[in-house]
Amino acid sequence: MTTNPITQQADRLAAITPLLACPSCGGRLKSLSPTFLGCVSCERKYPVRAGVPILLPESMSEPGVGTVSADDPVSRHPYSPAALEIIANHRDGWVLDLGAGGKLQRWDNVIQIDIFRYPMTDVVATADRLPFRDNTFKAVISQAVFEHLQYPEWAAAEIRRVLQPGGVAKIDTAFLQPEHGYPHHFYNATETGLRHWFRDFDIRWSGVEAYQHPKWSLTWFLGVYLDRLEAAEASTLRATTLEQLLGALDRSGRGLSEPGDAPILAALDSLPAHVIRSLAAGVSVNLVNPVKEHHSTSEISVDDGHRVQLQGVDDVRKLIAAREEIASLHDELKVMQEQHVIAMDRTRYLNRYYPGHSSVEHLVLPRWRPFGALASMRKVLPHRTWFKLRHALMRMQPRPFIAPGLPGALPAPFVSVIVEPEDSLALISTFFSLVRQTYTGWELILIETSRQSDAIRQAIDDLSSLDERVHIVSGISDPARRLQQAEKCAQGEYCMNVPDGTTLAFDAIRHFVTLARDRPGVTFIGADLVQGDPESAPLMRCYNSVEAAVACRDEGLPPLFTLVRHPLRPSQGGELREALRTQEADSVALIPKVLFRHVGKPFTLNN
């Protein structure tokens, strides 16, 4: 089947706007401007980004932009034959693709929604609060989505609301599949469970499609299992026949293992502990019942001790949303407090070195004469001679400013942070976000270039004199060689390259250390970030991806916002790509927390 031509995004939005409803109150939405929709009832405003309305509940933050590879059929969610038939049979009406993912085509009568904004996404929304008017669609399709929904029964109720009487729905979901998906995989449903979720519908058929045959589960499980083992153990299992494998497991279960079973059982048991959960036969939980309060089961206690009567699903939804909003506000408050501390540290620094001035770009300062003399010497002296002279002068200088929290004895660096500064104030913010880390085992390597202003060079010199964990790499004109030299000088277990102006959450390095100590074999560690330019667009959470790491490594750069075990040179990019291709759990790890913040001029990041 060929797709219809892709319509212009503005025309697409105009066509679907009459179908939309406010996710907060259900009121009609209207266009306020090219970048905003507004509710005519509650007057809430919703942003429109690149022609895509962001229609999420009040308590839910915008997850961000999603990207897909043309070679990745899973993230593209290609339509099944049954889904294509439904689309073809309902050309005269609207079809909803719930959780469409990163499809590379668009059908004029299909509205694609997802929690992430992919290139072909029509609406960003959540499945348990669909932003559409009642009886909008003639058909609904959802493929490999319900296992990732926190509230699948609410999503089923929403599908029933937006589907016209007599409309059809086709739902595919996971049963025997490893844990997968980012950021959550909540449920694997049996056929009975799936029918229970949709018990209010007239179920015409349920069962197993050809593409859901057990052979595909077997392929997935065995593939993941073998990929996660060390080479020797994986080779042992590959050489084992199915009869030998089943026999060894059967005898082990009855306590009658034979000597020849030992290598097979040892290979099976060598699965890393952190991978077991994704393939486990079951999961368990131990609980303690807290002290009971005497109240109705339809009541709950809020923070101030008052009782609240719950009247139904909407009240439960509001309660959960309120709790999520409180947690979100706590996170925002923590970020604001950290940014305030960094701003105060930066102010103390500027007041000490540049009194009466708001920016280090102003060099008409009390320090102008000695700095001017040093700048002149720098221009005429050879690089090696200049650095020897500068380090000698640094040792002679007193340190009137003490970096906050700097201990007397520093541990060996866990991570070497590499920055090529382009802005003095941004560099100072990065420095103080490191100084404030709860784990002090870091070093900052600053790359000095000829195109940097005198103010940046002065800031680099100042910071290296304030903190012995700051080192300078200079005298190399080629950008690739500068980065290689910085990596060569790094003393940390891991290296990390970040753009100018990046700040780290104060507990970021502690998170990295904890993960690395728990998983000694991990080579690449990433985390999410918040990015944006407040002057042109709101801040947005970006989910770090391995594709971005590959793109940077292919260009001869360390992956942005990714810790790389040291030493790993750009010429070894194949190691990264191979680890990502096979998804080796011991090689790549992502922490699903916002540990980086980049505010200011946007940079290139493919995630």
C-alpha positions as CSV (number, residue, x, y, z in Angstrom):
1,M,0.0,0.0,0.0
2,T,1.3,3.4,-0.9
3,T,0.9,6.4,1.4
4,N,-0.8,9.6,0.5
5,P,1.4,12.7,0.0
6,I,2.4,14.3,3.2
7,T,0.4,17.5,3.8
8,Q,1.9,20.7,5.0
9,Q,2.1,20.7,8.9
10,A,0.1,23.9,9.2
11,D,-2.7,22.5,7.0
12,R,-2.6,19.3,9.0
13,L,-3.1,21.2,12.3
14,A,-6.0,23.2,10.8
15,A,-7.7,20.0,9.7
16,I,-7.5,18.3,13.1
17,T,-8.1,21.3,15.4
18,P,-11.9,20.9,15.3
19,L,-11.5,17.3,16.6
20,L,-9.4,18.4,19.6
21,A,-10.6,18.8,23.2
22,C,-8.9,20.2,26.3
23,P,-7.3,17.3,28.3
24,S,-8.1,19.2,31.6
25,C,-11.8,20.0,31.2
26,G,-12.8,18.5,27.8
27,G,-13.7,21.9,26.4
28,R,-13.3,22.9,22.7
29,L,-9.9,24.1,21.6
30,K,-9.2,27.0,19.3
31,S,-6.1,28.4,17.7
32,L,-4.7,31.5,19.5
33,S,-1.6,31.8,17.3
34,P,0.7,29.6,15.3
35,T,2.4,28.5,18.5
36,F,-0.6,28.2,20.9
37,L,-4.0,26.6,21.2
38,G,-6.5,27.7,23.9
39,C,-9.4,26.1,25.7
40,V,-12.7,28.1,25.3
41,S,-13.9,26.8,28.7
42,C,-11.1,26.8,31.2
43,E,-8.9,29.2,29.2
44,R,-5.8,27.0,29.6
45,K,-3.2,27.4,26.9
46,Y,-1.3,24.6,25.1
47,P,1.9,25.0,23.1
48,V,2.3,24.1,19.5
49,R,5.8,23.0,18.5
50,A,6.6,22.8,14.8
51,G,2.9,22.4,14.0
52,V,2.3,19.7,16.6
53,P,0.0,20.5,19.6
54,I,1.3,19.4,23.0
55,L,-1.9,18.4,24.8
56,L,-0.8,16.8,28.1
57,P,-2.4,16.9,31.6
58,E,-1.4,19.8,33.8
59,S,0.8,17.6,36.0
60,M,2.7,16.1,33.2
61,S,5.9,17.7,31.8
62,E,6.7,17.5,28.1
63,P,8.8,14.5,27.5
64,G,10.6,15.9,24.4
65,V,11.5,15.0,20.8
66,G,11.8,11.5,19.7
67,T,14.1,10.3,16.8
68,V,14.2,7.0,15.0
69,S,16.5,5.2,12.6
70,A,15.2,4.2,9.2
71,D,16.7,0.7,9.9
72,D,14.9,0.2,13.2
73,P,11.5,-1.5,12.5
74,V,10.6,-1.6,16.2
75,S,10.7,2.1,16.9
76,R,8.9,2.7,13.6
77,H,6.0,0.5,14.6
78,P,5.1,-0.6,11.0
79,Y,1.5,-1.4,10.6
80,S,0.3,-5.0,10.7
81,P,-1.8,-6.4,7.8
82,A,-4.9,-6.1,9.9
83,A,-4.1,-2.5,10.8
84,L,-3.6,-1.6,7.1
85,E,-6.9,-3.2,6.3
86,I,-8.7,-1.1,8.9
87,I,-7.1,2.1,7.5
88,A,-8.1,1.2,4.0
89,N,-11.7,0.4,5.0
90,H,-12.2,3.8,6.8
91,R,-10.9,6.3,4.3
92,D,-14.1,8.3,4.7
93,G,-13.4,8.9,8.4
94,W,-10.7,9.5,11.0
95,V,-8.5,6.6,12.4
96,L,-6.6,7.1,15.6
97,D,-3.1,5.5,15.9
98,L,-2.5,5.4,19.6
99,G,1.2,5.3,20.5
100,A,2.2,5.5,16.8
101,G,6.0,5.8,17.5
102,G,8.4,6.9,14.8
103,K,6.6,5.9,11.6
104,L,8.1,7.3,8.4
105,Q,4.8,7.7,6.6
106,R,1.6,9.6,7.1
107,W,-1.9,8.7,6.0
108,D,-4.3,11.6,5.5
109,N,-7.1,10.0,7.5
110,V,-4.9,8.6,10.3
111,I,-4.0,10.8,13.4
112,Q,-0.8,9.6,15.0
113,I,-0.4,10.4,18.7
114,D,2.5,9.6,21.0
115,I,4.0,10.8,24.2
116,F,7.1,11.8,22.3
117,R,7.1,14.2,19.3
118,Y,8.4,12.1,16.4
119,P,8.7,13.6,12.9
120,M,5.2,12.3,11.8
121,T,3.4,12.8,15.2
122,D,0.2,14.8,14.9
123,V,-0.5,15.3,18.6
124,V,1.5,14.8,21.7
125,A,-0.8,13.3,24.3
126,T,-1.1,10.6,27.0
127,A,-3.3,7.5,26.4
128,D,-5.3,7.8,29.6
129,R,-6.4,11.4,28.8
130,L,-7.0,11.5,25.0
131,P,-7.4,15.2,23.9
132,F,-10.2,14.5,21.4
133,R,-14.0,15.1,21.4
134,D,-16.4,12.3,22.0
135,N,-17.2,10.0,19.1
136,T,-14.4,11.4,16.9
137,F,-13.0,8.3,15.3
138,K,-14.3,5.5,13.2
139,A,-11.4,3.2,14.1
140,V,-8.6,3.0,16.7
141,I,-5.3,1.2,16.2
142,S,-2.7,0.5,18.9
143,Q,0.4,-1.7,18.4
144,A,2.8,-2.7,21.2
145,V,1.7,0.2,23.4
146,F,-0.4,-1.1,26.3
147,E,2.5,-2.8,28.0
148,H,4.0,0.6,28.5
149,L,0.9,2.3,29.9
150,Q,0.6,2.9,33.7
151,Y,-3.2,3.0,33.6
152,P,-4.3,0.6,30.8
153,E,-7.9,0.4,31.9
154,W,-8.2,4.2,31.8
155,A,-6.8,4.1,28.3
156,A,-9.4,1.5,27.3
157,A,-12.1,3.8,28.7
158,E,-10.8,6.7,26.7
159,I,-10.7,4.7,23.5
160,R,-14.4,3.8,24.1
161,R,-15.2,7.5,24.6
162,V,-13.6,8.8,21.4
163,L,-14.7,5.9,19.3
164,Q,-18.0,6.2,17.4
165,P,-20.7,3.7,18.2
166,G,-20.1,0.8,15.8
167,G,-16.5,1.9,15.4
168,V,-13.7,-0.8,15.4
169,A,-10.5,-1.1,17.4
170,K,-7.5,-3.3,16.9
171,I,-5.2,-3.6,20.0
172,D,-1.9,-5.6,20.0
173,T,0.1,-5.9,23.2
174,A,2.9,-7.9,24.8
175,F,2.6,-11.3,26.5
176,L,5.8,-13.3,26.6
177,Q,8.3,-10.6,25.9
178,P,11.4,-9.4,27.8
179,E,11.2,-6.1,29.7
180,H,11.8,-3.4,27.1
181,G,11.0,0.2,26.2
182,Y,12.0,3.5,27.7
183,P,11.2,4.8,30.2
184,H,8.8,2.1,31.5
185,H,7.4,-1.3,30.8
186,F,4.5,-1.9,33.2
187,Y,2.5,-5.0,32.0
188,N,2.6,-8.2,30.0
189,A,-1.0,-9.2,29.4
190,T,-2.5,-12.6,28.9
191,E,-5.4,-12.9,26.5
192,T,-7.7,-13.0,29.5
193,G,-6.2,-9.8,30.9
194,L,-6.5,-8.1,27.5
195,R,-10.2,-9.0,27.3
196,H,-10.7,-7.8,30.9
197,W,-9.2,-4.3,30.0
198,F,-11.7,-4.1,27.1
199,R,-14.7,-5.8,28.8
200,D,-17.0,-2.8,28.0
201,F,-16.6,-3.5,24.3
202,D,-18.2,-6.0,22.1
203,I,-15.2,-8.3,21.6
204,R,-15.6,-10.0,18.2
205,W,-12.3,-12.0,18.4
206,S,-9.2,-12.3,20.5
207,G,-6.2,-14.5,20.1
208,V,-2.7,-14.7,18.6
209,E,-1.8,-13.2,15.3
210,A,0.8,-14.7,13.0
211,Y,3.4,-12.1,14.0
212,Q,2.7,-13.0,17.7
213,H,3.6,-16.7,17.3
214,P,5.6,-18.2,20.2
215,K,8.6,-18.7,17.9
216,W,9.2,-14.9,17.9
217,S,9.2,-14.9,21.7
218,L,11.7,-17.7,21.7
219,T,13.9,-15.8,19.3
220,W,13.7,-12.6,21.4
221,F,14.4,-14.4,24.7
222,L,17.3,-16.5,23.4
223,G,18.8,-13.6,21.5
224,V,18.8,-11.3,24.5
225,Y,20.0,-14.1,26.8
226,L,23.0,-14.9,24.6
227,D,23.9,-11.3,23.9
228,R,24.1,-10.6,27.7
229,L,26.5,-13.4,28.5
230,E,30.3,-13.3,28.3
231,A,31.7,-14.8,25.1
232,A,32.8,-18.1,26.6
233,E,29.5,-18.8,28.3
234,A,27.5,-17.8,25.2
235,S,29.7,-20.2,23.1
236,T,29.0,-23.0,25.5
237,L,25.2,-22.5,25.1
238,R,25.4,-22.2,21.4
239,A,27.1,-25.6,21.2
240,T,24.5,-27.2,23.4
241,T,21.6,-29.0,21.8
242,L,18.0,-28.3,22.8
243,E,17.8,-31.8,24.2
244,Q,20.9,-31.4,26.3
245,L,19.7,-28.0,27.6
246,L,16.3,-29.3,28.6
247,G,17.8,-32.4,30.2
248,A,20.2,-30.4,32.3
249,L,17.5,-28.1,33.6
250,D,15.1,-31.0,34.3
251,R,17.8,-32.9,36.3
252,S,18.8,-29.8,38.1
253,G,15.3,-29.1,39.2
254,R,15.0,-32.7,40.6
255,G,18.4,-32.4,42.3
256,L,19.9,-35.1,40.1
257,S,22.4,-33.1,38.1
258,E,25.1,-35.0,36.3
259,P,28.8,-33.9,35.8
260,G,28.2,-33.1,32.2
261,D,25.4,-30.6,33.2
262,A,27.8,-28.3,35.1
263,P,29.1,-26.2,32.2
264,I,25.6,-25.7,30.8
265,L,24.1,-24.7,34.2
266,A,27.1,-22.5,34.9
267,A,26.7,-20.7,31.6
268,L,23.0,-20.2,32.3
269,D,23.6,-18.9,35.8
270,S,26.3,-16.4,34.6
271,L,23.6,-14.0,33.3
272,P,24.5,-10.6,35.0
273,A,22.3,-9.8,38.0
274,H,21.0,-6.5,36.5
275,V,19.8,-8.3,33.3
276,I,17.9,-11.0,35.1
277,R,14.8,-8.8,35.6
278,S,14.2,-8.3,31.9
279,L,14.0,-12.1,31.3
280,A,12.7,-13.3,34.6
281,A,10.0,-16.0,34.9
282,G,8.4,-13.8,37.6
283,V,8.9,-10.9,40.0
284,S,8.3,-10.7,43.7
285,V,7.8,-8.0,46.4
286,N,8.0,-8.1,50.2
287,L,5.6,-5.8,52.0
288,V,4.8,-4.4,55.4
289,N,1.3,-3.2,56.2
290,P,1.5,0.3,57.8
291,V,-0.7,1.3,60.7
292,K,-4.3,1.4,59.6
293,E,-6.5,4.4,60.0
294,H,-10.3,4.2,60.6
295,H,-11.8,5.6,57.5
296,S,-13.8,4.6,54.5
297,T,-12.0,2.8,51.7
298,S,-13.3,5.5,49.4
299,E,-11.4,8.1,51.4
300,I,-7.7,9.1,51.4
301,S,-5.6,11.3,53.6
302,V,-4.0,14.4,52.0
303,D,-0.8,16.1,53.3
304,D,-2.6,18.4,55.7
305,G,-4.4,15.5,57.4
306,H,-7.8,16.2,56.0
307,R,-9.9,13.4,54.6
308,V,-11.0,13.5,50.9
309,Q,-13.9,11.5,49.6
310,L,-13.1,9.9,46.2
311,Q,-16.1,9.9,43.8
312,G,-14.7,7.9,40.9
313,V,-11.9,7.4,38.4
314,D,-11.7,11.1,37.7
315,D,-11.0,11.9,41.4
316,V,-8.3,9.2,41.5
317,R,-6.8,10.6,38.3
318,K,-6.8,14.1,39.9
319,L,-5.2,12.8,43.1
320,I,-2.5,11.0,41.2
321,A,-1.9,14.0,39.0
322,A,-1.7,16.2,42.1
323,R,0.9,13.9,43.7
324,E,2.9,13.8,40.5
325,E,2.7,17.6,40.3
326,I,4.0,17.9,43.9
327,A,6.9,15.6,43.0
328,S,7.6,17.7,39.9
329,L,7.5,20.9,41.9
330,H,10.0,19.4,44.4
331,D,12.3,18.5,41.5
332,E,12.0,22.0,40.1
333,L,12.6,23.6,43.5
334,K,15.8,21.5,43.8
335,V,17.0,22.7,40.4
336,M,16.2,26.3,41.3
337,Q,18.1,26.0,44.6
338,E,21.1,24.5,42.8
339,Q,21.1,27.2,40.2
340,H,20.8,29.9,42.9
341,V,23.8,28.4,44.7
342,I,25.8,28.5,41.4
343,A,24.7,32.1,40.8
344,M,25.8,33.1,44.3
345,D,29.2,31.4,43.8
346,R,29.6,33.1,40.5
347,T,28.8,36.5,42.1
348,R,31.3,35.9,44.9
349,Y,33.9,35.1,42.3
350,L,33.2,38.2,40.2
351,N,33.1,40.5,43.2
352,R,36.5,39.2,44.3
353,Y,38.2,39.4,40.9
354,Y,36.2,42.0,39.0
355,P,34.6,44.4,41.6
356,G,32.0,46.7,40.2
357,H,31.5,44.8,37.0
358,S,28.7,42.4,35.9
359,S,30.8,40.5,33.3
360,V,34.3,39.4,32.9
361,E,34.1,40.7,29.3
362,H,34.9,44.1,30.8
363,L,38.6,44.1,31.2
364,V,39.0,47.7,32.3
365,L,39.6,46.4,35.8
366,P,42.1,46.8,38.7
367,R,43.8,43.7,37.3
368,W,44.1,45.2,33.8
369,R,47.8,46.2,34.0
370,P,49.2,42.8,35.2
371,F,46.9,40.9,32.9
372,G,47.8,43.1,29.9
373,A,51.4,42.5,30.6
374,L,50.9,38.8,30.8
375,A,48.8,38.8,27.6
376,S,51.7,40.6,25.8
377,M,54.2,38.1,27.0
378,R,51.9,35.3,25.9
379,K,52.0,36.6,22.3
380,V,55.8,36.7,22.0
381,L,56.9,33.7,24.1
382,P,56.9,30.2,22.7
383,H,54.0,28.1,24.1
384,R,56.2,25.8,26.3
385,T,58.1,28.8,27.8
386,W,54.9,30.6,28.4
387,F,53.3,27.8,30.3
388,K,56.4,27.2,32.4
389,L,56.4,30.9,33.3
390,R,52.7,31.0,34.0
391,H,52.7,27.9,36.3
392,A,55.6,29.4,38.2
393,L,53.6,32.7,38.7
394,M,50.6,30.7,39.8
395,R,52.5,29.0,42.6
396,M,53.7,32.4,43.8
397,Q,50.1,33.8,43.9
398,P,48.1,33.8,47.1
399,R,44.6,32.2,47.0
400,P,42.2,34.8,48.4
401,F,39.2,33.0,47.2
402,I,38.4,29.5,48.4
403,A,36.2,27.3,46.3
404,P,33.2,26.2,48.5
405,G,33.3,22.7,49.8
406,L,36.8,22.0,48.6
407,P,38.3,19.4,50.9
408,G,41.9,19.2,52.0
409,A,42.7,15.8,50.5
410,L,41.2,15.1,47.1
411,P,40.4,11.5,46.0
412,A,41.6,10.2,42.7
413,P,39.4,11.6,39.9
414,F,36.5,9.4,38.9
415,V,35.6,11.5,35.8
416,S,37.6,14.0,33.7
417,V,35.2,16.7,32.4
418,I,36.5,18.2,29.1
419,V,35.3,21.7,28.1
420,E,36.4,24.0,25.3
421,P,35.1,27.4,26.7
422,E,33.5,30.0,24.5
423,D,31.9,32.2,27.1
424,S,33.4,33.3,30.4
425,L,30.3,33.4,32.5
426,A,29.2,30.0,31.2
427,L,32.6,28.5,32.1
428,I,32.3,29.9,35.6
429,S,28.9,28.3,36.0
430,T,30.2,24.9,34.8
431,F,33.1,25.2,37.2
432,F,31.0,25.9,40.3
433,S,28.5,23.1,39.4
434,L,31.5,20.8,39.7
435,V,32.8,22.4,42.9
436,R,29.4,21.8,44.5
437,Q,29.3,18.0,43.6
438,T,28.6,15.7,46.6
439,Y,31.3,13.5,45.2
440,T,34.6,15.4,44.8
441,G,36.4,12.9,42.6
442,W,36.5,14.9,39.4
443,E,38.9,17.0,37.3
444,L,38.1,19.7,34.8
445,I,40.2,19.9,31.7
446,L,39.9,23.2,29.9
447,I,41.0,23.5,26.2
448,E,42.6,26.8,25.5
449,T,42.6,28.0,21.8
450,S,43.9,31.0,19.9
451,R,40.4,32.2,19.0
452,Q,39.3,32.6,22.6
453,S,39.0,36.1,23.9
454,D,41.3,37.6,26.6
455,A,38.4,37.4,29.1
456,I,38.0,33.6,28.6
457,R,41.8,33.1,28.9
458,Q,41.8,35.1,32.1
459,A,38.9,33.0,33.5
460,I,40.8,29.8,32.6
461,D,43.9,31.0,34.4
462,D,41.9,32.1,37.4
463,L,40.0,28.8,37.8
464,S,43.2,26.7,37.4
465,S,44.8,28.8,40.2
466,L,41.7,28.4,42.4
467,D,41.3,24.7,42.2
468,E,44.1,22.1,41.6
469,R,41.5,19.8,39.9
470,V,41.4,22.3,37.0
471,H,44.0,21.6,34.2
472,I,44.7,23.4,30.9
473,V,45.4,21.9,27.5
474,S,46.9,24.5,25.0
475,G,49.1,25.0,22.1
476,I,47.4,22.7,19.6
477,S,45.6,24.2,16.6
478,D,43.8,21.2,15.2
479,P,40.5,20.6,17.0
480,A,40.7,16.8,16.8
481,R,44.2,16.7,18.2
482,R,43.2,19.1,21.0
483,L,40.5,16.6,22.2
484,Q,42.9,13.7,21.8
485,Q,45.5,15.6,23.9
486,A,42.8,16.4,26.5
487,E,41.9,12.7,26.8
488,K,45.5,11.8,27.0
489,C,46.0,14.2,29.9
490,A,42.9,12.9,31.7
491,Q,43.5,11.0,34.9
492,G,39.9,9.9,35.6
493,E,38.4,6.5,35.2
494,Y,35.9,8.1,32.7
495,C,36.1,11.0,30.3
496,M,33.1,13.2,29.5
497,N,32.8,16.0,26.9
498,V,30.2,18.7,27.6
499,P,29.3,21.8,25.6
500,D,30.2,25.2,27.0
501,G,27.7,26.4,29.6
502,T,26.6,23.0,30.9
503,T,25.9,22.6,34.6
504,L,25.6,19.3,36.4
505,A,23.1,18.4,39.2
506,F,25.0,18.5,42.5
507,D,24.6,14.7,42.9
508,A,25.3,13.8,39.3
509,I,28.8,12.4,39.7
510,R,27.6,10.4,42.8
511,H,24.9,8.8,40.5
512,F,27.6,7.9,38.0
513,V,29.9,6.5,40.6
514,T,27.2,4.4,42.1
515,L,26.2,2.9,38.8
516,A,29.8,2.2,37.8
517,R,30.6,0.5,41.1
518,D,27.5,-1.6,40.8
519,R,28.3,-2.6,37.2
520,P,32.1,-2.7,36.9
521,G,32.0,-3.6,33.2
522,V,30.1,-0.6,32.0
523,T,32.0,1.4,29.4
524,F,29.5,4.2,28.5
525,I,27.1,6.0,30.9
526,G,24.6,8.5,29.8
527,A,21.9,10.6,31.5
528,D,19.0,12.9,30.5
529,L,19.4,16.6,30.2
530,V,17.4,19.8,30.2
531,Q,18.1,22.1,27.3
532,G,16.8,25.3,25.9
533,D,17.3,29.0,25.2
534,P,14.9,31.0,27.5
535,E,15.0,33.9,25.1
536,S,13.5,31.8,22.2
537,A,11.9,28.6,23.6
538,P,11.0,27.0,26.9
539,L,13.4,24.5,28.5
540,M,12.8,20.9,27.4
541,R,13.9,17.5,28.8
542,C,16.0,15.6,26.3
543,Y,16.3,11.9,26.7
544,N,19.9,10.9,26.1
545,S,20.3,8.3,23.3
546,V,23.0,6.0,22.1
547,E,22.5,7.4,18.6
548,A,23.8,10.8,19.7
549,A,26.9,9.1,21.1
550,V,27.5,7.2,17.8
551,A,27.1,10.5,15.8
552,C,29.7,12.3,18.0
553,R,32.1,9.4,17.9
554,D,31.9,9.1,14.1
555,E,32.9,12.7,13.9
556,G,36.0,12.1,16.1
557,L,34.4,13.6,19.2
558,P,33.7,12.1,22.6
559,P,29.9,11.6,23.0
560,L,28.2,14.6,24.5
561,F,26.8,14.1,28.0
562,T,28.1,10.5,28.1
563,L,30.9,9.2,30.3
564,V,33.3,7.0,28.4
565,R,35.6,4.7,30.2
566,H,39.2,6.0,29.9
567,P,41.2,5.4,27.8
568,L,39.0,5.1,24.7
569,R,40.2,7.1,21.6
570,P,38.1,8.3,18.7
571,S,39.6,5.7,16.5
572,Q,37.8,3.1,18.6
573,G,34.4,4.3,17.6
574,G,33.7,0.8,16.3
575,E,33.7,-0.5,19.9
576,L,30.9,1.9,20.8
577,R,28.8,1.1,17.7
578,E,29.2,-2.6,18.3
579,A,28.2,-2.3,21.9
580,L,25.2,-0.2,20.9
581,R,24.2,-2.6,18.1
582,T,24.2,-5.6,20.4
583,Q,22.9,-3.6,23.3
584,E,25.5,-5.1,25.6
585,A,24.1,-4.3,29.1
586,D,27.6,-4.4,30.5
587,S,28.8,-1.8,28.0
588,V,26.1,0.8,27.8
589,A,24.0,2.3,30.7
590,L,21.5,5.1,30.7
591,I,20.4,6.8,34.0
592,P,16.8,8.0,33.5
593,K,17.3,11.2,35.5
594,V,18.0,14.8,34.5
595,L,21.7,15.2,35.6
596,F,22.7,17.8,33.0
597,R,21.4,21.3,32.3
598,H,22.3,23.3,29.2
599,V,20.7,26.8,29.0
600,G,21.6,29.2,26.2
601,K,22.7,28.8,22.6
602,P,21.4,25.5,21.3
603,F,23.9,22.9,20.2
604,T,23.6,19.9,17.8
605,L,22.3,16.8,19.6
606,N,20.6,14.0,17.8
607,N,18.3,12.9,20.6
